[in-house]
Amino acid sequence: MTTADPQSLKRRYDEVSPKYDQGAPNAMAIKLFWLTYEHLTWKPVEALLPKDGTAWRVLDAGGGGGKFGTRFAEAGHHVTVLDISPGMLDGARAQFAAKGLLDHVTFVEGNVAALELPDAAFDLVFCEGDPVSYCLDAYPRAVKELVRVAKPGAPVVLGVDNRYEAFSGYLKLGKPQEAFRTLHDGRTTCPYGLPVHAFTVRELERAVADAGAELLEIFGKPVMFFDMLHAMTAAHGGTAEKPWDAWAAREEILALQEKLAHEGFAVLGQHFQVMARRKV
């Protein structure tokens, strides 16, 4: 079984942690893309949180940077931010401190495939981005660990890489051999050059079932985003001389993406989001 080298992962994220998550590039389409990505990630999770003021214990696994962990804390929940990189945890600590939320957080250095956390400890388990994908062939063990630490009936939310996106990305770069290899084995690299596993829908379904969780939904985020943006620009009459102001229309873009994300276009998403619950 091939697994990611935890030390390489730790070193790489320690290197990038000082500049991690400092905002998207200036290109408007990229800025809109990441706005949409974060919106699609957070909205279904926010809908799961209790509305009666009950404070949940939330695990933000691979949550270095604190982007989503601080959102849980701002909603009154206690967050355990776990990350393999001490540098990323330092970045998260700074984010929580800047928002006056240090009373709502615990920081833990750890690996999602071998969690040193008790069984059934959390009301919600959230693992966004690439942590499970970094586990390569050991991803079933990581999914089992993340389900294990969730309470019976508790939500488990996973963000992972999409194999079709990796395949088509290599084709667009003029690398058909890499595309064909990825189509077969799912192996690709993240933006920081580290190996990751890109998933098929069936792999995710099996991993969730084998971990003892009930699958609620797998959706893509965002889906067909740049093609959609191109079509919207044309539909709104944008021209080179007088371009359509996509940023001013961002609420319209978010609403359309929210609809598309849950209309069966998962395989056309840049990432997959898995919504599941640990079985009772």
PAZAPA-4460 file (N, C-alpha, C; in steps of 0.05 Angstrom, whole numbers, plus 32768, in hexadecimal, padded with zeros to 4 digits):
% residues 280
    n_x    n_y    n_z   ca_x   ca_y   ca_z    c_x    c_y    c_z   seq   type   mol
   8011   7FE8   8000   8000   8000   8000   8012   8019   8000     1      M     A
   800C   802B   7FED   801C   8044   7FEC   800E   8059   7FFD     2      T     A
   801E   8066   800E   8013   807B   801F   8025   8094   801C     3      T     A
   8019   80AA   8022   8028   80C3   8021   803D   80C3   8037     4      A     A
   8053   80D0   8032   8068   80D3   8046   8061   80EA   8059     5      D     A
   8059   80E4   8072   8051   80FA   8084   8066   8110   8088     6      P     A
   807F   8108   8088   8094   811C   808C   8096   812F   8074     7      Q     A
   8093   8124   805B   8094   8136   8044   807C   8149   8044     8      S     A
   8065   813E   804C   804D   814F   804E   8050   8165   8062     9      L     A
   805B   815D   8079   8060   8171   808F   8073   8186   8086    10      K     A
   808A   817E   8079   809E   8191   8071   8092   81A5   805C    11      R     A
   8083   819A   8049   8079   81AB   8033   8065   81C0   803E    12      R     A
   8053   81B7   8050   8040   81CA   805B   804D   81DD   806F    13      Y     A
   8061   81D5   807C   8070   81E8   808D   807D   81FE   807C    14      D     A
   8086   81F6   8064   8092   8209   8052   807E   821E   8048    15      E     A
   8066   8214   8041   8052   8227   8035   8041   8235   8049    16      V     A
   8042   822C   8063   8030   8237   8077   8031   8255   807A    17      S     A
   8048   8262   8078   8048   827F   807C   8038   828F   8067    18      P     A
   8035   8283   804F   8026   8291   803A   800C   8282   8033    19      K     A
   8005   826E   8042   7FED   825E   803B   7FD4   826E   803F    20      Y     A
   7FC1   826C   802C   7FA7   8277   802F   7FA7   8295   8032    21      D     A
   7FB9   82A3   8024   7FBA   82C0   8026   7FA9   82CE   8010    22      Q     A
   7F97   82BF   8004   7F85   82CA   7FF0   7F8C   82C0   7FD4    23      G     A
   7F77   82C1   7FC3   7F7A   82B8   7FA8   7F89   82CC   7F97    24      A     A
   7F93   82C3   7F80   7FA0   82D6   7F6D   7F8C   82EB   7F65    25      P     A
   7F96   8301   7F58   7F85   8317   7F51   7F71   8311   7F3B    26      N     A
   7F77   82FD   7F2B   7F65   82F7   7F14   7F49   82F2   7F1F    27      A     A
   7F36   8301   7F14   7F1B   8301   7F1F   7F0E   82E5   7F1E    28      M     A
   7F13   82D6   7F08   7F07   82BC   7F06   7F11   82A9   7F1C    29      A     A
   7F2B   82AB   7F22   7F36   829A   7F37   7F2B   82A2   7F52    30      I     A
   7F29   82BC   7F56   7F1D   82C6   7F70   7F01   82BC   7F73    31      K     A
   7EF1   82BD   7F5E   7ED6   82B3   7F5F   7ED5   8295   7F63    32      L     A
   7EE8   8287   7F56   7EE9   826A   7F5A   7EEC   8263   7F77    33      F     A
   7EFF   826F   7F85   7F04   8267   7FA1   7EEE   8271   7FB3    34      W     A
   7EE2   8288   7FAD   7ECA   8291   7FBC   7EB4   827B   7FBA    35      L     A
   7EB0   8271   7FA2   7E9C   825D   7F9D   7EA3   8243   7FAC    36      T     A
   7EBC   823B   7FAA   7EC5   8223   7FB7   7EBF   8224   7FD5    37      Y     A
   7EC6   823A   7FE2   7EC2   823C   7FFF   7EA4   823D   8005    38      E     A
   7E95   824A   7FF5   7E78   824B   7FF9   7E6C   822F   7FF7    39      H     A
   7E73   8220   7FE3   7E68   8205   7FDF   7E71   81F2   7FF5    40      L     A
   7E89   81F6   7FFF   7E93   81E6   8015   7E84   81EB   802F    41      T     A
   7E80   8204   8035   7E76   820C   8050   7E58   820A   8052    42      W     A
   7E49   8211   803E   7E2C   8213   8041   7E1E   81FA   804A    43      K     A
   7E24   81E2   803E   7E17   81CA   8048   7E20   81C2   8064    44      P     A
   7E39   81C9   806B   7E43   81C4   8086   7E35   81D6   809A    45      V     A
   7E32   81EF   8094   7E25   8202   80A5   7E08   81F9   80AB    46      E     A
   7DFB   81ED   8097   7DE0   81E4   809A   7DDD   81CD   80AE    47      A     A
   7DF3   81BE   80B3   7DF3   81A8   80C6   7DF5   81B1   80E3    48      L     A
   7E00   81C9   80E7   7E05   81D3   8103   7DEC   81D8   8112    49      L     A
   7DEB   81D3   812C   7DD3   81D8   813C   7DCB   81F5   813C    50      P     A
   7DB2   81FA   813B   7DA7   8216   813B   7D9E   821F   8157    51      K     A
   7DA1   820D   816B   7D97   8214   8186   7DAC   821E   8199    52      D     A
   7DC4   8223   818E   7DDA   822D   819F   7DEB   8217   81AB    53      G     A
   7DE4   81FE   81A6   7DF5   81E8   81B0   7E11   81EA   81A5    54      T     A
   7E25   81E7   81B6   7E41   81E7   81AD   7E4A   81CB   81A6    55      A     A
   7E53   81C7   818E   7E5D   81AD   8186   7E7B   81AC   8189    56      W     A
   7E85   8194   818A   7EA2   818F   8188   7EA7   8187   816B    57      R     A
   7EB8   8197   815E   7EBD   8193   8141   7EDB   818D   813D    58      V     A
   7EE0   8178   812D   7EFB   8173   8124   7EFF   817E   8109    59      L     A
   7F12   8191   8106   7F1A   819C   80EC   7F35   818E   80E5    60      D     A
   7F33   8178   80D7   7F4A   8167   80D2   7F59   8171   80B9    61      A     A
   7F72   8177   80BC   7F81   8183   80A6   7F79   81A0   80A3    62      G     A
   7F72   81AC   80B9   7F67   81C7   80B9   7F7A   81DE   80BD    63      G     A
   7F94   81D8   80BA   7FA8   81ED   80BD   7FA2   8205   80AB    64      G     A
   7FA5   821D   80B5   7F9D   8235   80A7   7F85   8241   80B5    65      G     A
   7F73   8230   80BE   7F5C   823A   80CF   7F45   8246   80C0    66      G     A
   7F45   8244   80A5   7F2F   8250   8096   7F14   8247   809E    67      K     A
   7F10   822D   80A0   7EF5   8223   80A7   7EF3   821F   80C5    68      F     A
   7F09   8218   80D2   7F08   8215   80EF   7EFF   822E   80FD    69      G     A
   7F07   8245   80F5   7EFE   825E   8102   7EE0   8262   80FD    70      T     A
   7ED5   8258   80E7   7EB8   825B   80E2   7EA9   824A   80F7    71      R     A
   7EB2   8232   80FC   7EA5   8222   8111   7EA6   8230   812C    72      F     A
   7EBE   823B   8132   7EC1   8248   814C   7EB0   8261   814E    73      A     A
   7EAE   8270   8138   7E9D   8288   8138   7E7F   8281   813C    74      E     A
   7E78   8269   8135   7E5C   825F   8139   7E58   8254   8155    75      A     A
   7E6D   8255   8166   7E6B   824D   8182   7E73   8231   8188    76      G     A
   7E80   8223   8175   7E88   8207   8179   7EA5   8205   8181    77      H     A
   7EAC   81EF   818F   7EC8   81EB   8196   7ED5   81DA   8180    78      H     A
   7EEC   81E4   8176   7EF9   81D8   815F   7F14   81CC   8167    79      V     A
   7F18   81B3   815F   7F33   81A7   8160   7F3F   81A9   8144    80      T     A
   7F53   81BA   8141   7F60   81BC   8127   7F78   81AA   8127    81      V     A
   7F77   8196   8115   7F8C   8182   8113   7F9B   8186   80F8    82      L     A
   7FB5   8185   80F9   7FC4   8187   80E0   7FDF   8179   80E4    83      D     A
   7FEA   816F   80CE   8004   8162   80CF   801B   8175   80D0    84      I     A
   8016   818F   80C9   802B   81A3   80C8   802A   81B6   80DF    85      S     A
   803F   81B8   80F0   803F   81CC   8105   803E   81E8   80FA    86      P     A
   8049   81ED   80E3   8048   8208   80D7   802B   8210   80D1    87      G     A
   801C   81FD   80C6   8000   8203   80C0   7FF0   8207   80D9    88      M     A
   7FF6   81F8   80EE   7FE8   81FC   8107   7FEF   8218   8113    89      L     A
   8007   8221   810F   800E   823C   8118   7FFE   8251   8109    90      D     A
   7FF9   824C   80EF   7FE9   825E   80DF   7FCC   825E   80E9    91      G     A
   7FC1   8247   80F0   7FA6   8245   80FA   7FA4   8253   8115    92      A     A
   7FB9   824F   8126   7FB8   825C   8140   7FB7   827A   813D    93      R     A
   7FC6   8285   812A   7FC6   82A2   8126   7FAA   82AB   811D    94      A     A
   7F9D   829B   810C   7F82   82A3   8103   7F6E   82A3   811A    95      Q     A
   7F6F   828E   812B   7F5D   828D   8142   7F63   82A4   8155    96      F     A
   7F7C   82AA   8159   7F84   82C0   816C   7F7A   82DA   8161    97      A     A
   7F7D   82DF   8147   7F75   82F8   813B   7F57   82FD   813E    98      A     A
   7F48   82E8   813F   7F2B   82EA   8142   7F21   82E6   815E    99      K     A
   7F34   82E4   8171   7F2C   82E1   818D   7F1E   82C7   8193   100      G     A
   7F27   82B2   8186   7F18   8298   8188   7F29   8282   8194   101      L     A
   7F3F   8289   81A1   7F50   8274   81AC   7F43   8263   81C2   102      L     A
   7F2E   826E   81CF   7F20   825E   81E3   7F0F   8248   81D6   103      D     A
   7F0C   8249   81BC   7EFA   8236   81AE   7F0A   8221   819E   104      H     A
   7F24   821F   81A3   7F34   820D   8192   7F49   81FE   81A1   105      V     A
   7F4F   81E6   8197   7F65   81D6   81A0   7F75   81CE   8187   106      T     A
   7F8F   81D0   8189   7FA1   81CA   8172   7FAF   81AF   8177   107      F     A
   7FAE   819E   8162   7FBA   8183   8165   7FCB   817E   814B   108      V     A
   7FE4   8175   814F   7FF4   816C   8138   7FEE   814F   8134   109      E     A
   7FE6   8147   811C   7FDF   812C   8117   7FDA   8125   80FA   110      G     A
   7FD6   810B   80F5   7FD3   8100   80DB   7FB6   80F4   80D9   111      N     A
   7FA8   80FC   80C4   7F8C   80F3   80C2   7F89   80D4   80BE   112      V     A
   7F9F   80C7   80B6   7F9E   80AA   80B2   7FA4   809B   80CC   113      A     A
   7FAC   80AA   80E1   7FB2   809D   80FB   7FAC   80B1   8111   114      A     A
   7F93   80B6   8115   7F8B   80CB   8128   7F8F   80C1   8145   115      L     A
   7F9D   80D1   8154   7FA1   80CA   8171   7F8B   80D9   8180   116      E     A
   7F72   80D3   817A   7F5B   80E0   8186   7F48   80CA   818E   117      L     A
   7F38   80CE   81A3   7F26   80B9   81AC   7F0E   80B4   8199   118      P     A
   7F03   809C   819B   7EEC   8094   818B   7ED4   80A6   8193   119      D     A
   7EC4   80AC   817F   7EAA   80B9   8183   7EAD   80D3   8193   120      A     A
   7EC1   80E3   818C   7EC7   80FB   819C   7EBA   8115   8191   121      A     A
   7EB1   8114   8178   7EA9   812D   816B   7E8D   812C   8160   122      F     A
   7E80   8144   8162   7E65   8147   8157   7E65   814B   8139   123      D     A
   7E7C   8154   812E   7E7F   8157   8111   7E9C   8154   810B   124      L     A
   7EA2   8145   80F6   7EBD   8142   80EC   7EBF   814E   80D0   125      V     A
   7ED2   8161   80CD   7ED4   8170   80B4   7EF1   816D   80AB   126      F     A
   7EF5   8164   8092   7F10   8160   8087   7F10   816A   806B   127      C     A
   7F17   8183   8068   7F15   8192   804E   7F30   8194   8040   128      E     A
   7F2F   8194   8026   7F47   8198   8016   7F52   817D   800E   129      G     A
   7F6C   8178   8013   7F79   8160   8009   7F82   814C   801E   130      D     A
   7F7C   814F   8038   7F87   813C   804C   7F83   811F   8045   131      P     A
   7F6B   8118   803D   7F65   80FB   8037   7F73   80F4   801D   132      V     A
   7F73   8106   8009   7F81   8100   7FF0   7F9F   80FC   7FF4   133      S     A
   7FAB   810A   8008   7FC8   8107   800D   7FCE   80EB   8018   134      Y     A
   7FBA   80DD   8022   7FBF   80C2   802D   7FC3   80AD   8017   135      C     A
   7FC0   80B5   7FFE   7FC5   80A3   7FE7   7FB5   8089   7FEB   136      L     A
   7FC3   8072   7FE9   7FB4   8058   7FEB   7FAA   8052   8007   137      D     A
   7FB3   8061   801A   7FA9   805E   8036   7F90   806E   803C   138      A     A
   7F84   8079   8027   7F6C   808A   802C   7F56   807B   803A   139      Y     A
   7F51   8060   8035   7F3C   8053   8044   7F40   8054   8062   140      P     A
   7F59   8052   806B   7F60   8054   8087   7F5A   806F   8092   141      R     A
   7F60   8084   8082   7F5A   80A0   808B   7F3C   80A4   808E   142      A     A
   7F2D   809B   807B   7F10   809E   807D   7F05   808F   8096   143      V     A
   7F0F   8077   809B   7F06   8068   80B2   7F0D   8077   80CC   144      K     A
   7F25   8083   80CD   7F2D   8092   80E5   7F1B   80AA   80E9   145      E     A
   7F15   80B9   80D4   7F04   80D0   80D6   7EE8   80C9   80DF   146      L     A
   7EDE   80B2   80D5   7EC3   80A9   80DE   7EC5   809F   80FB   147      V     A
   7EDA   8092   8102   7EDD   8087   811D   7EDB   809C   8133   148      R     A
   7EE6   80B4   812E   7EE6   80C8   8143   7ECD   80D9   8143   149      V     A
   7EBB   80D4   8130   7EA1   80E1   8130   7E8D   80D1   8142   150      A     A
   7E7C   80E0   8150   7E67   80D2   8160   7E54   80C4   814E   151      K     A
   7E47   80AF   8157   7E32   80A2   8147   7E1D   80B6   813E   152      P     A
   7E18   80B6   8124   7E04   80C9   8119   7E10   80E4   8112   153      G     A
   7E2A   80E9   8119   7E36   8103   8114   7E3E   8106   80F6   154      A     A
   7E3D   811E   80EB   7E45   8123   80D0   7E63   8120   80CD   155      P     A
   7E6B   8115   80B5   7E87   8114   80AD   7E89   8120   8091   156      V     A
   7E99   8135   808E   7E9A   8144   8075   7EB7   8143   806B   157      V     A
   7EBA   8139   8052   7ED5   8136   8047   7ED7   8145   802C   158      L     A
   7EED   8152   8028   7EF3   815E   800E   7F0B   8150   8002   159      G     A
   7F08   8146   7FE9   7F1E   8137   7FDC   7F20   813F   7FBF   160      V     A
   7F37   8136   7FB3   7F3C   813C   7F96   7F2B   812A   7F84   161      D     A
   7F23   8135   7F6D   7F13   8128   7F59   7F24   811D   7F43   162      N     A
   7F22   8104   7F3C   7F33   80F8   7F28   7F2E   8103   7F0C   163      R     A
   7F15   8108   7F05   7F10   8113   7EEB   7F1D   812F   7EE8   164      Y     A
   7F1C   813F   7EFD   7F29   8159   7EFC   7F47   8156   7EF7   165      E     A
   7F53   8143   7F05   7F70   813F   7F02   7F76   8135   7EE5   166      A     A
   7F66   8123   7EDB   7F6A   8118   7EC0   7F67   812E   7EAC   167      F     A
   7F52   813D   7EAD   7F4D   8152   7E99   7F62   8169   7E9C   168      S     A
   7F6C   816D   7EB4   7F81   8182   7EB8   7F9A   817A   7EAA   169      G     A
   7FA2   8161   7EAB   7FBA   8158   7E9D   7FB6   815B   7E7F   170      Y     A
   7F9F   8154   7E75   7F99   8157   7E58   7F9C   8173   7E4F   171      L     A
   7F91   8186   7E5F   7F93   81A2   7E58   7FB0   81AC   7E58   172      K     A
   7FC1   819F   7E67   7FDD   81A7   7E68   7FED   8199   7E53   173      L     A
   7FE0   8189   7E42   7FEE   817A   7E2D   7FFE   8163   7E37   174      G     A
   7FF4   8156   7E4C   8003   813F   7E58   7FF1   8126   7E58   175      K     A
   7FEC   811B   7E40   7FDA   8104   7E3F   7FE3   80EB   7E4D   176      P     A
   7FFD   80E7   7E4F   8007   80CF   7E5D   8001   80D1   7E7B   177      Q     A
   8006   80E9   7E87   7FFF   80ED   7EA3   7FE1   80EB   7EA7   178      E     A
   7FD1   80F5   7E94   7FB4   80F4   7E96   7FAB   80D6   7E97   179      A     A
   7FB6   80C6   7E85   7FAE   80AA   7E83   7FB6   809B   7E9C   180      F     A
   7FCE   80A1   7EA7   7FD6   8094   7EC0   7FC3   809B   7ED7   181      R     A
   7FBD   80B5   7ED9   7FAB   80BE   7EEE   7F8F   80B1   7EEC   182      T     A
   7F86   80AE   7ED3   7F6C   80A2   7ECF   7F6B   8086   7EDB   183      L     A
   7F82   8078   7ED9   7F84   805C   7EE3   7F88   805B   7F01   184      H     A
   7F9C   806A   7F0B   7FA3   8065   7F27   7F9C   807C   7F3A   185      D     A
   7F92   8093   7F2F   7F8A   80A9   7F40   7FA0   80B9   7F4C   186      G     A
   7FB9   80B4   7F44   7FD0   80C2   7F50   7FD5   80DC   7F41   187      R     A
   7FD6   80F2   7F4F   7FDC   810C   7F44   7FEB   811C   7F59   188      T     A
   7FEE   8136   7F55   7FFC   8147   7F69   7FEA   815F   7F70   189      T     A
   7FEF   8169   7F89   7FE1   8181   7F92   7FF0   8199   7F88   190      C     A
   7FE5   81B2   7F8C   7FF3   81CA   7F83   800F   81CD   7F8F   191      P     A
   8015   81BF   7FA5   8030   81C2   7FB1   8043   81AC   7FA9   192      Y     A
   803A   819C   7F95   804C   8187   7F8A   804C   816D   7F98   193      G     A
   803A   8169   7FAC   803A   8151   7FBB   8026   813D   7FAF   194      L     A
   802C   8123   7FB1   8019   810F   7FA5   7FFF   810D   7FB4   195      P     A
   7FE9   810B   7FA5   7FCF   8108   7FB1   7FBF   80F3   7FA1   196      V     A
   7FAB   80E8   7FAD   7F99   80D5   7FA0   7F80   80E5   7F97   197      H     A
   7F79   80E3   7F7E   7F61   80EF   7F73   7F4C   80D9   7F71   198      A     A
   7F34   80DF   7F7B   7F20   80CA   7F7F   7F0C   80C8   7F68   199      F     A
   7F00   80AF   7F66   7EE8   80AB   7F58   7ED1   80AB   7F6C   200      T     A
   7EB9   80AF   7F62   7EA1   80AE   7F74   7E9E   8093   7F81   201      V     A
   7EA3   807E   7F72   7EA0   8063   7F7D   7EB4   805E   7F93   202      R     A
   7ECD   8067   7F91   7EE0   8064   7FA6   7ED7   8071   7FC0   203      E     A
   7ECB   8089   7FBD   7EC1   8097   7FD5   7EAA   8088   7FE1   204      L     A
   7E98   807E   7FD0   7E81   806F   7FDB   7E8A   8057   7FEB   205      E     A
   7E9E   8048   7FE0   7EA8   8030   7FEE   7EB6   8038   8008   206      R     A
   7EC6   804D   8007   7ED5   8055   801F   7EC3   805D   8036   207      A     A
   7EAE   806C   802F   7E9B   8075   8043   7E8C   805E   804F   208      V     A
   7E83   804B   803E   7E74   8034   8048   7E86   8022   8059   209      A     A
   7E9E   801D   8050   7EB1   800C   805F   7EB8   8019   807A   210      D     A
   7EB7   8033   807C   7EBE   8041   8095   7EA7   8041   80A9   211      A     A
   7E90   8037   80A1   7E79   8037   80B3   7E68   8050   80B4   212      G     A
   7E68   805D   809D   7E58   8076   809B   7E43   8074   8085   213      A     A
   7E2F   8084   8088   7E19   8086   8074   7E1F   809D   8061   214      E     A
   7E20   8098   8048   7E25   80AE   8034   7E0C   80BE   802F   215      L     A
   7E0E   80D8   8032   7DF7   80E9   802D   7DF8   80F6   8011   216      L     A
   7E10   80FF   8009   7E13   810B   7FEF   7E31   810E   7FE8   217      E     A
   7E37   810C   7FCF   7E51   8114   7FC4   7E4B   8129   7FAF   218      I     A
   7E56   8141   7FB2   7E52   8156   7F9E   7E6C   8162   7F96   219      F     A
   7E6C   8170   7F7F   7E84   817D   7F75   7E85   819A   7F7D   220      G     A
   7E9D   81A5   7F80   7EA0   81C1   7F88   7EB9   81CD   7F7C   221      K     A
   7EB7   81E3   7F6E   7EA0   81EB   7F5E   7E9D   81D8   7F46   222      P     A
   7E87   81DA   7F37   7E83   81C9   7F20   7E82   81DA   7F06   223      V     A
   7E91   81D1   7EF2   7E91   81DE   7ED8   7E95   81FC   7EDB   224      M     A
   7EA5   8204   7EEE   7EA5   8220   7EF6   7EAD   8233   7EE0   225      F     A
   7EC3   822F   7ED3   7ECD   8242   7EBF   7EBC   8241   7EA6   226      F     A
   7EB2   8229   7E9F   7E9F   8228   7E88   7E85   8237   7E8F   227      D     A
   7E7C   8233   7EA7   7E64   8242   7EB0   7E68   8260   7EAF   228      M     A
   7E7F   8269   7EB8   7E85   8285   7EB9   7E86   8290   7E9C   229      L     A
   7E92   8281   7E8A   7E93   8289   7E6E   7E77   828C   7E62   230      H     A
   7E66   8278   7E68   7E4A   8279   7E5E   7E3B   8291   7E6A   231      A     A
   7E3F   8296   7E84   7E31   82AC   7E91   7E3A   82C7   7E84   232      M     A
   7E54   82C9   7E7F   7E5F   82E2   7E73   7E51   82E7   7E58   233      T     A
   7E4F   82D2   7E47   7E42   82D4   7E2D   7E25   82DB   7E30   234      A     A
   7E18   82CD   7E43   7DFB   82D1   7E47   7DF5   82EE   7E51   235      A     A
   7E07   82FA   7E5F   7E03   8315   7E69   7E0E   832A   7E56   236      H     A
   7E17   8322   7E3F   7E1F   8335   7E2B   7E3A   8342   7E2F   237      G     A
   7E4C   8335   7E3E   7E66   8340   7E43   7E77   8340   7E29   238      G     A
   7E87   8354   7E25   7E99   8356   7E0E   7EB4   835E   7E18   239      T     A
   7EC8   835C   7E06   7EE3   8365   7E0D   7EE4   8382   7E14   240      A     A
   7ED4   8392   7E05   7ED3   83AF   7E0A   7EC4   83B6   7E24   241      E     A
   7EAF   83A6   7E29   7E9F   83AC   7E41   7E9A   8391   7E4F   242      K     A
   7EAD   8387   7E5E   7EAA   836D   7E6B   7E93   836D   7E80   243      P     A
   7E87   8356   7E82   7E73   8352   7E97   7E81   8351   7EB2   244      W     A
   7E75   835E   7EC6   7E80   8360   7EE1   7E78   8347   7EF1   245      D     A
   7E89   8332   7EEE   7E82   8319   7EFC   7E83   831C   7F1A   246      A     A
   7E95   832C   7F25   7E96   832F   7F42   7E7C   833C   7F4D   247      W     A
   7E71   834F   7F3E   7E58   835B   7F47   7E41   8347   7F47   248      A     A
   7E44   8332   7F36   7E30   831E   7F33   7E36   8305   7F43   249      A     A
   7E48   8307   7F57   7E51   82EF   7F65   7E3B   82E0   7F74   250      R     A
   7E26   82EE   7F7D   7E10   82E0   7F8A   7E01   82CF   7F76   251      E     A
   7DFE   82D8   7F5E   7DF1   82C8   7F49   7E03   82B0   7F42   252      E     A
   7E1D   82B4   7F42   7E2F   829E   7F3C   7E2E   8289   7F52   253      I     A
   7E2E   8292   7F6B   7E2D   8280   7F82   7E13   8270   7F82   254      L     A
   7DFD   827D   7F7C   7DE3   8270   7F7B   7DE2   825A   7F66   255      A     A
   7DEC   8261   7F4E   7DEC   824D   7F38   7DFF   8236   7F3F   256      L     A
   7E16   823B   7F4A   7E28   8226   7F51   7E1D   8214   7F67   257      Q     A
   7E0F   8220   7F7A   7E02   8211   7F8F   7DEE   81FD   7F84   258      E     A
   7DDF   8206   7F70   7DCC   81F5   7F63   7DDA   81DF   7F53   259      K     A
   7DED   81E6   7F43   7DFB   81D3   7F32   7E0A   81BE   7F42   260      L     A
   7E15   81C6   7F59   7E25   81B4   7F69   7E15   819C   7F73   261      A     A
   7DFB   81A0   7F76   7DEA   818B   7F81   7DD7   8180   7F6C   262      H     A
   7DDE   8183   7F53   7DCD   8179   7F3D   7DDA   8162   7F2E   263      E     A
   7DEC   8154   7F3B   7DF7   813C   7F2E   7E10   8140   7F1D   264      G     A
   7E1D   8158   7F20   7E35   815E   7F10   7E4E   8159   7F20   265      F     A
   7E4D   8148   7F34   7E64   8145   7F47   7E7E   8140   7F38   266      A     A
   7E7E   812E   7F24   7E97   8127   7F16   7EA3   813F   7F07   267      V     A
   7E94   8154   7F03   7E9E   816C   7EF5   7EA7   8181   7F09   268      L     A
   7EAA   8179   7F22   7EB3   818C   7F37   7ED1   818B   7F3A   269      G     A
   7EDC   81A2   7F43   7EF9   81A3   7F47   7F01   8191   7F5E   270      Q     A
   7EF1   8190   7F73   7EF4   817E   7F8A   7ED9   816F   7F8E   271      H     A
   7EDA   8159   7F9D   7EC2   814D   7FA7   7EBE   8155   7FC4   272      F     A
   7EA5   8158   7FCD   7E9F   815B   7FE9   7E8D   8143   7FF1   273      Q     A
   7E95   8135   8005   7E86   811D   800F   7E78   8125   8028   274      V     A
   7E5E   8121   8028   7E4D   8126   8040   7E44   810B   804A   275      M     A
   7E4B   8104   8062   7E44   80E9   806D   7E3E   80EC   808B   276      A     A
   7E34   80D6   8096   7E2F   80D5   80B3   7E39   80BA   80BD   277      R     A
   7E45   80BA   80D5   7E4C   80A1   80E1   7E33   8092   80E8   278      R     A
   7E32   8078   80E2   7E1A   8069   80E8   7E16   8066   8106   279      K     A
   7DFD   8066   810E   7DF6   8063   812A   7DF9   8046   8132   280      V     A
***
